[in-house]
Amino acid sequence: MACCGNCLCCHCCCRDEETRTPEELTILGETQDEEDEILPRKDYESLDYDRCINEPYVEVLEEMNNKRAKKYEAVRWMLVFAIGVSVGLVGVFVDFFVRLFTQLKFNLVGKSVEECSEKGCLALSLLELLAFNMMFIFIASVLVLIEPVAAGSGIPEIKSYLNGVKIPGIVRLRTFVCKAIGVLFTVSGGLFVGKEGPMIHSGAIVGAGLPQFQSITFKKINFDFPYFRSDRDKRDFVSAGAAAGVAAAFGAPIGGTLFSLEEGSSFWNQALTWKVLFCSMSATFTLNFFRSGINYNKWGSFQLPGLLNFGEFKCSDGDKKCHLWTAVDLAFFVLMGVAGGLLGAFFNCINKRLAKYRMRHVHPKAKFVRVLESLLVAMVTTVVIFVASMTLGECRDLASSITNNNTTALVSLNEDVINSTIRQFFCPNKTYNDMATLFFNPQEVAIHQLFHQDGTFSPVTLIVFFVLYFLLACWTYGVSVPSGLFVPSLLCGAAFGRLVANLLKINLGMDIYSGTFALIGAAAFLGGVVRMTISLTVILIESTNEITYGLPIMITLMVAKWTGDFFNKGIYDIHIHLRGVPLLEWETEVEMDKLTASDIMEPNLTYVYPHTRIQSLVSILRTTVYHAFPVVTENRDNEREFMKGNILISNNIRFKKASVLTRAGEQRRRCQSMKSYPSSELRNVCDDQLAAVVPAMEEGQDMLQQMLERRHAPYPNLYPDQSPSEEWTMEERFRPLTFHGIILRSQLVNLLIRGVCYAENQSSATQPRLSYAEMTEDYPRFPDIHDLDLALLNPRMIVDVTSYMNPSPYTVSPNTHVSQVFNLFRTMGLRHLPVVNAVGEIVGIITRHNLTHEFLLGKLRQHYITI
């Protein structure tokens, strides 16, 4: 629907000597230079989570008996289970091929390095590694060119979707294919990315697609089951799919459920909680079943719960002095949380600047430039890890890697298993290269080593590894390949935590468990980057299978979040903001309650009547971009005479009339407020609006041609002979309108395409009726008004929209405070919120853009200037 920026849009330019204040720039939706904050874009469409209880929907409810309702509920549970199983199978597919390609690459390159270390042909080994990595990254980049939405982790997009914003192509089948295949090539290509974030996106796509029982890509897949084809049901299934993706990635079904609740859904259906948990459990055990069978040939043993396995944190039975952590360690954990928050804020700051640079200098260019950037990052990463392993790695005694006086997990391992993850590159016999051991292993293996292998890495190696990994991971996140950020952040943080443990052991002589500090370091850095608290705490506890870590992990994440929030937002929120997505936060600032619904609403409405000619409907739809229209009737003669002789009643009526907000009065107040601005552009806004006149139509023109060429006025009048006049007062232009309901653009276009109308000399009862299945048949891609063949329409025919509008949407009073408006809009998942005064007249409408922080801030500044 309309927002304030549309009302304030004008074409006059300021004179050179005139400058605009920051408040004016905010109101106009402009910025002074490239360094200013990016304002939310207004071309994003909102999801409609509120049910439209119109007559076709009521007919479905009347047909729905108790037995049939239980049938649909059983189908819903079956779909939830199918989504979980499908997401688990996707994880198995990605993990299998990542392991296959990675082992192939490292085995061939490892043999080449061992041979060339003696022959002096290490350049050939580097070329082999470059060939593998750049080939894999090239394939991943090409897949992103096919579907650009597949780039990145997908978590910002899914978070926006669950917040109520429809992002084009985010849950399409083509996006799923490019994402799932692209991420396995990206991870195999040696970039510092993870596959966990794309797993969440892939799970969300599976959740969005399966319940539709149709495919837009494959037209033959189209079953007659329209009952889950709505934004409300799709969003619920997307929540389940995203939670299943987290559960499959980390083996954390409860953490996945909390992730979908904390990070994704802005409005939560209580009945959905159990279904989401069931879906997460299905994904976890499906992945566990197949991975355990494939890797260990023990089908049904359930030994690998997730794609990322932290291993077992446990002291040996014979070591009574060993402890995972003590109360004294909590002080160090708090300090590590502060450090993790600072490092995460620094990471986000650098990545934000890189993202802005890409938006201005890389994305506007030809698409192959993005591929070249990805190949450049792959080449630099490969050269850095090869050179660092060759020149900066320290050769350490092989026996020290097997000795671990804290964990039983590694004591039970034989030397062959240890040697399978330790790299001897460029080192003599019976020694290993600690830097190459970190760089030339899959990231999950490196995390496992930092958590459990004691005395394996020198402090210098950990410092160099942390710095290199930090910089390269920051550069990598944002290139045009499918990429996640969880695993790189965990690995970078684990190196930081292990470094702290080494320093405490060497310098202070403390008897500590190094794996705990590595885990806390991983949590601190990841928390400082993504700023997650509840869900991340549970995910890490489930991944470690150690409940005693709950308190230190929670404290560390809270401190890291508080520290990082002092400087900037989380990485996902930053990328959402850079895309201009109008994301609604959890709540508004207390100061915003100085505003009311009348301050932020859009009073300049485009509306339709219960019975409207096709000519007017087509004109409205073709000349506006709004997604919904109030259904109103004009109230021209609503004046009441004061009852004489009764002071009480007279005073009550005066109070009632004084408290009723009218569109004309609000528009006049805004114009007077605008005229106080120094800028001529804002001063002339009201004059432009008052002078706007619909051009007169030449006689003899074809009616269809008139309908297309004329500019639609913001108030289609009921009487064609009464055109807008310059002599009209504000009250005449903004007449009182009795509100009856709201109808969507997609519904109006559907009615026109299907010929739902009646002739002037007929009763409206003769109008054809559409069923609920016919109204939702084209979901989610409803036809556009430009797809309509106007030659098939009679412009004089009339459409009765009363049966298809939403007759009882949520409404608010003009005096409702912003916090109440915000909570209602966000909690109920609304798309449009009409503002109705005390006598049932619509005076404005509120959409998502009217509730964004930037818009509210601009209105608050305008409020201060006015008073």
Secondary structure, DSSP 8 states (H G I E B T S, - for coil): ---HHHHT-------TT----HHHHHHHT--SSTTS-----S--EE---S----HHHHHHHHH--HHHHHHHHHHHHHHHHHHHHHHHHHHHHHHHHHHHHHHHHHHHHHHHHHHHHHHT-HHHHHHHHHHHHHHHHHHHHHHHHH-GGGSB-SHHHHHHHHHTEE-TTTT-HHHHHHHHHHHHHHHHTT-S-BSHHHHHHHHHHHHHHGGG-B-SSSTT-B-S-GGG-SHHHHHHHHHHHHHHHHHHHHT-HHHHHHHIIIII-SS--TTHHHHHHHHHHHHHHHHHHHHHHHHHS-TT-----SSS------B-TT-TT--S--TTHHHHHHHHHHHHHHHHHHHHHHHHHHHHHIIIIITTS-HHHHHHHHHHHHHHHHHHHHHHHHHT--EEEHHHHH--SSBHHHHTS-HHHHHHH---TT--TTEEEHHHHHHTS-HHHHHHHHHH-TT-S-HHHHHHHHHHHHHHHHHHTTSSSB-BSHHHHHHHHHHHHHHHHHHHHHHS-----HHHHHHHHHHHHHHHHH---HHHHHHHHHHHT-GGGHHHHHHHHHHHHHHHHTT---HHHHHHHHTT-----SS--GGGGG-BHHHHSB-S---B-SEEEHHHHHHHHHH---SEEEEEEE---------TT-HHHHHHHHHHHHH---HHHHHHHHHHHHTTSS-HHHHTHHHHHHH-------TT--HHHHHHHS---SS--S-TT----TT--HHHHT--EEEEEEEEHHHHHHHHHTT--B-TTS-GGGS----HHHHSTTTTS---GGGS-GGG--TT-EEE-TTTSBSS---B-TT-BHHHHHHHHHHTT-SEEEEE-TTSBEEEEEEGGGGSHHHHHHHHHHHHHH-
